[in-house]
Amino acid sequence: MIFQFLSDTWLLWILLSIGGLLWWSGRNSQYFNYVFNRFLLALSTLLLVSGIVFSLMEVMPGDCAEKYIAYKNTQGEIITQADIQAERVRMGLDKSLPERWGRWVTNLTLRGDLGFSCAKRQTVNLALGNRFWMSFMFCMAALIFSYLIAVPFGILSAFTINKPWTETNPQYSKSQRLLGTVLLSLQKMLDLLLRIVSYLGLALPNFLLALTIILLYVFAGEPMPTGLFSEAWRNEPWFGDEGFQMEKLYDFLGHIWLPIFVIGWSATALQLQTVRALVVDESNKLYVDAARARGVEGSSLWLGYPVRHSISPLFNSVGFDFQRIFNDLPIVAMVIGMTDSAALLIEALAMTNDQELAAGILFLVALVVISMNFITDVVLAAIDPRVRKSVLGN
């Protein structure tokens, strides 16, 4: 009996255990007290988000019962208004919004139950399966891709933004000035190219980029890299009679690059401009001039001062960057034929009016964003003296 109760309320006990541990640690530690307060704030934000998401699903025209009855009507059955009302009662849609939201939040808090998908005729957890984790990995891969490109090239762009095109130092010889002019020109050309790429990334929609790449494959007579696998490997197992099938892995890698590149395109462009602006802003501050006056110059000056102090704001925006990338994923998923949770969200919103399925996906996205913000706040308070002084007071 007790074990059944614990298994039915496992998520609640995990949350209570984490909260209790943080509260106990925060009794004698100002840092853990800050972490405990951030934990309570994250839970309160999730509760507020759940109410907003559920309310937004309510204002959608029609409901899942009408969609399901309309489908039965297309099969030749004669449907009356009484049938629609009976279906609403069966699905629990006749209850008031606060009552349905309270039941949904209770089940979610106790056991992680995201509700019942009336369109899929199964729980939302089963309907999602591994699709949300697939979307999560796509977004994380695109996020890492954007940072790997934007951070170093953004720093390089900031380093060359105020440099001249030619080397005019009279202390250098003619050959040294010529070589310096060539290097400066190359750096300025690279900076100009990076600006053009960043502007294109902000102006060009991701779905249009995906369509352009697909059309290039079509014109070249190559198989389109849509989906996750080609037709030949879609239903093949990863392990065959001779062990792991490397050909399926190569086929997967030949398709997976497209969604990662497309959804990471605009994020890379935005982060490129963000990193450049942050580094340029820090490089104009007095502590950099003071370090330059002490004889610090070159890469030691840039990496030790403006670059190092520009990383914290960038790290603190990881959650928002993830949300921005996921916002682009549904349309891109529809264009390139993916079947992840983003495509399922479009189906739930535009085709089936499956409120609980759509609410479950949106809530999971909010959960990831809020969790990332919580982690970055906690980490920055531990490693950044400026943040630690502002939030802890010492």
C-alpha positions in Angstrom: 0.0 0.0 0.0 2.8 2.4 1.0 4.9 1.4 -2.0 2.0 2.0 -4.3 1.4 5.4 -2.8 5.1 6.3 -3.2 5.2 5.1 -6.8 2.1 7.1 -7.6 3.6 10.3 -6.1 7.3 9.9 -7.0 7.8 13.3 -8.6 6.3 15.1 -5.6 8.7 13.3 -3.2 11.7 14.1 -5.4 10.8 17.8 -5.5 10.2 17.8 -1.7 13.6 16.1 -1.1 15.5 18.6 -3.3 13.7 21.5 -1.6 14.3 20.1 1.9 18.0 19.5 1.2 18.5 23.0 -0.1 16.6 24.5 2.8 18.7 22.6 5.3 21.9 23.5 3.6 20.8 27.2 3.4 20.4 27.5 7.1 24.1 28.1 7.6 25.1 29.1 4.0 24.0 32.3 2.3 24.8 30.7 -1.1 22.6 27.7 -0.6 19.9 30.0 0.8 20.1 31.8 -2.5 19.9 28.5 -4.4 16.8 27.5 -2.3 15.1 30.8 -3.1 15.9 30.4 -6.8 14.5 26.8 -6.6 11.2 28.1 -5.2 11.1 30.9 -7.8 11.6 28.3 -10.6 8.7 26.1 -9.2 6.4 29.2 -8.9 7.3 30.2 -12.5 6.5 26.7 -13.8 3.1 26.8 -12.0 2.4 30.2 -13.6 3.5 29.0 -17.0 1.2 25.9 -16.7 -1.8 28.2 -16.0 -0.9 30.5 -19.0 -0.4 27.6 -21.4 -3.6 25.8 -20.3 -5.6 29.0 -20.6 -4.2 29.7 -24.1 -5.2 26.2 -25.2 -8.7 27.0 -24.0 -9.2 30.0 -26.3 -8.5 27.9 -29.4 -11.7 27.5 -31.5 -13.4 24.2 -31.1 -12.2 21.3 -29.0 -10.9 17.8 -29.3 -14.4 16.3 -29.0 -15.6 18.2 -32.0 -12.6 17.1 -34.0 -13.0 13.5 -33.1 -16.8 13.6 -33.9 -16.0 15.3 -37.2 -13.7 12.5 -38.0 -16.3 9.9 -37.3 -18.7 11.9 -39.4 -16.4 11.5 -42.4 -16.7 7.7 -41.9 -20.4 7.9 -42.7 -21.8 8.0 -39.2 -24.7 10.4 -38.4 -23.6 12.7 -35.6 -25.9 14.7 -33.4 -25.3 17.5 -30.9 -26.0 15.0 -28.1 -23.2 12.8 -29.4 -20.8 15.8 -29.3 -21.9 16.6 -25.7 -21.5 13.0 -24.6 -18.0 12.9 -26.1 -17.2 16.1 -24.1 -18.4 14.5 -20.9 -16.4 11.3 -21.6 -13.2 13.4 -22.2 -13.9 15.6 -19.2 -14.2 18.7 -21.3 -17.5 19.6 -19.7 -15.6 20.6 -16.5 -14.6 24.2 -15.8 -11.2 25.5 -16.8 -9.9 25.9 -13.2 -11.0 22.3 -12.4 -9.4 20.8 -15.5 -6.2 22.8 -14.9 -6.1 21.8 -11.2 -6.5 18.1 -12.1 -3.7 18.5 -14.8 -1.3 20.2 -12.5 -2.0 17.7 -9.7 -1.3 14.7 -11.9 1.8 16.5 -13.3 3.2 17.3 -9.8 2.5 13.9 -8.3 3.7 11.5 -11.0 4.8 13.6 -14.0 1.6 12.8 -15.9 1.2 15.3 -18.8 -2.4 14.3 -19.4 -4.4 12.4 -22.0 -4.1 13.0 -25.8 -7.6 12.7 -27.2 -6.3 12.7 -30.7 -3.8 9.9 -30.2 -6.1 8.0 -27.8 -3.3 7.5 -25.3 -1.5 9.4 -22.6 0.7 12.4 -23.6 3.7 10.7 -22.2 3.2 7.7 -24.5 2.3 10.0 -27.5 5.5 11.9 -27.1 7.7 8.9 -26.5 11.2 9.9 -27.5 10.1 12.7 -29.7 10.7 15.5 -27.1 14.2 14.1 -26.4 14.8 14.1 -30.1 13.8 17.8 -30.3 15.9 18.6 -27.2 19.0 17.0 -28.8 18.4 18.9 -32.0 18.2 22.2 -30.1 21.2 21.5 -28.0 23.3 20.4 -31.0 22.2 23.6 -32.8 23.0 25.7 -29.7 26.5 24.1 -29.4 27.0 24.6 -33.1 26.1 28.3 -32.9 28.3 28.9 -29.9 31.3 27.1 -31.4 31.1 29.5 -34.4 29.8 32.7 -32.8 32.1 32.9 -29.8 35.5 32.7 -31.5 34.5 34.6 -34.7 32.6 37.2 -32.6 35.8 37.8 -30.6 37.8 38.1 -33.8 35.3 40.5 -35.2 35.5 42.7 -32.1 39.3 42.6 -32.2 39.4 43.9 -35.7 36.4 46.3 -35.7 38.4 49.5 -35.0 41.6 48.5 -36.8 42.6 50.3 -40.0 43.0 48.6 -43.4 46.7 49.5 -43.7 49.7 49.4 -41.5 51.2 52.9 -41.1 53.5 52.5 -38.1 56.7 54.4 -39.1 58.8 52.2 -36.8 58.3 49.2 -39.2 60.3 48.7 -42.4 58.6 48.9 -45.8 58.3 45.1 -46.0 56.9 44.9 -42.5 54.3 47.5 -43.3 53.4 45.7 -46.5 53.0 42.4 -44.6 51.0 44.2 -41.9 48.8 45.8 -44.4 48.0 42.3 -46.0 47.2 40.8 -42.6 45.0 43.8 -41.6 43.2 43.6 -45.0 42.5 39.9 -44.5 41.2 40.5 -41.0 38.9 43.3 -42.2 37.7 41.2 -45.1 36.9 38.4 -42.7 35.1 40.8 -40.4 33.1 42.1 -43.4 32.2 38.6 -44.4 31.1 37.7 -40.9 28.8 40.8 -40.8 27.2 39.8 -44.1 26.7 36.3 -42.9 25.2 37.5 -39.6 22.8 39.9 -41.4 21.7 37.1 -43.8 21.1 34.8 -40.8 18.8 37.4 -39.2 17.0 38.3 -42.5 16.6 34.8 -44.1 13.9 32.6 -42.5 15.1 29.2 -41.5 12.4 27.4 -43.5 13.5 29.2 -46.6 17.1 28.2 -46.0 15.9 24.6 -45.6 13.9 24.7 -48.9 16.9 26.2 -50.7 19.2 23.4 -49.6 16.6 20.8 -50.5 16.2 22.4 -54.0 20.0 22.4 -54.5 20.0 18.7 -53.8 17.1 18.2 -56.3 18.9 20.3 -59.0 22.1 18.3 -58.4 20.2 15.0 -58.8 21.1 13.8 -55.3 18.6 12.2 -52.8 17.0 14.9 -50.6 18.4 14.8 -47.0 14.9 15.0 -45.5 13.9 13.0 -42.4 16.4 11.2 -40.2 17.1 8.3 -42.5 16.8 7.4 -46.2 14.2 4.9 -47.4 16.8 2.1 -47.5 17.7 2.4 -43.8 14.6 3.8 -42.2 13.3 0.5 -40.9 16.6 -1.3 -40.5 17.9 -2.1 -37.0 21.1 -0.6 -35.7 22.5 -4.0 -35.0 22.5 -6.7 -37.7 23.8 -10.2 -38.1 27.4 -8.8 -38.3 27.0 -6.4 -35.4 26.6 -2.6 -35.4 25.7 -1.3 -38.9 28.0 1.6 -39.6 26.2 2.3 -42.9 23.1 3.3 -41.0 25.2 5.6 -38.8 26.6 7.2 -42.0 23.1 7.6 -43.4 22.0 9.2 -40.1 24.8 11.7 -40.1 24.1 12.5 -43.8 20.6 13.6 -42.7 21.0 15.0 -39.2 23.3 17.8 -40.2 20.4 19.6 -42.1 18.1 20.3 -39.1 21.0 21.2 -36.9 22.5 23.6 -39.5 19.2 25.2 -40.4 17.9 25.9 -36.9 21.4 26.9 -35.8 21.7 29.4 -38.6 19.8 32.4 -37.2 21.1 31.6 -33.6 24.6 31.8 -34.9 24.0 35.1 -36.6 22.4 36.6 -33.5 25.1 35.3 -31.1 27.8 36.5 -33.5 26.5 40.1 -33.2 25.9 39.6 -29.4 29.5 38.4 -28.7 31.0 41.2 -30.8 28.9 43.9 -29.1 29.7 42.5 -25.6 33.5 42.4 -26.3 33.6 45.8 -27.9 31.6 47.3 -24.9 34.0 45.7 -22.4 37.1 46.8 -24.3 36.1 50.4 -24.0 35.9 50.3 -20.2 38.5 51.9 -17.9 39.8 48.7 -16.4 41.0 47.7 -19.9 42.7 51.1 -20.4 44.4 50.6 -16.9 45.6 47.1 -17.9 46.9 48.5 -21.2 48.8 51.3 -19.3 50.4 48.6 -17.2 51.9 47.1 -20.3 49.4 44.3 -21.0 48.7 44.0 -24.7 47.8 41.6 -27.5 46.0 38.4 -26.8 46.8 38.6 -23.0 44.9 41.9 -22.8 41.9 40.7 -24.8 41.5 37.2 -23.4 42.3 38.3 -19.8 40.0 41.3 -19.6 37.2 42.1 -22.1 36.7 38.5 -23.4 36.6 37.0 -19.9 34.1 39.5 -18.6 31.9 39.1 -21.7 31.3 35.3 -21.2 29.0 35.7 -18.1 26.1 37.5 -19.9 26.4 35.0 -22.8 26.3 32.0 -20.4 23.3 33.5 -18.6 21.3 33.6 -21.9 21.6 29.9 -22.7 18.0 29.2 -21.7 16.6 32.0 -23.9 18.8 30.9 -26.8 17.4 27.4 -26.5 13.8 28.8 -26.5 14.6 30.9 -29.6 15.9 27.8 -31.4 12.9 25.7 -30.5 10.6 28.4 -31.8 12.1 27.9 -35.2 12.0 24.1 -35.0 8.3 23.4 -35.8 8.2 25.0 -39.2 11.6 23.5 -40.1 10.4 20.1 -39.0 7.4 20.3 -41.3 9.6 21.4 -44.2 12.2 18.6 -43.9 9.8 15.9 -42.9 10.9 15.3 -39.3 8.6 13.6 -36.7 9.8 15.1 -33.5 7.7 16.9 -30.8 7.9 20.2 -32.8 6.0 18.6 -35.7 3.6 17.0 -33.2 3.0 20.4 -31.7 1.9 21.8 -35.1 -0.4 18.8 -35.5 -1.9 19.3 -32.1 -2.5 23.1 -32.6 -3.5 23.2 -36.3 -5.2 19.9 -37.0 -6.5 18.0 -34.0 -7.0 20.8 -31.3 -5.4 18.4 -28.8 -5.1 20.8 -25.9 -3.4 18.6 -23.4 -0.9 17.3 -25.9 0.0 20.9 -27.0 0.1 22.1 -23.4 2.3 19.2 -22.5 4.9 20.0 -25.2 4.9 23.7 -24.4 5.2 23.0 -20.7 8.2 20.8 -21.3 9.9 23.5 -23.4 9.2 26.0 -20.6 10.6 23.5 -18.1 13.9 23.2 -20.0 14.2 27.0 -20.3 13.5 27.6 -16.7 15.8 24.8 -15.6 18.7 26.2 -17.8 18.1 29.6 -16.3 18.2 28.1 -12.8 21.4 26.3 -13.5 23.1 29.3 -15.0 22.1 31.5 -12.1 23.5 29.0 -9.6 26.7 28.5 -11.5 27.3 32.2 -12.1 26.7 33.0 -8.4 29.4 30.4 -7.5 32.1 31.4 -10.0 31.6 35.1 -10.9 32.6 37.5 -8.2 30.4 40.3 -9.6 27.3 38.2 -9.6 28.1 36.7 -6.2 28.5 40.2 -4.7 25.2 41.4 -6.3 23.1 38.4 -5.1 24.8 37.5 -1.9 26.0 40.9 -0.7 29.6 39.8 0.0 
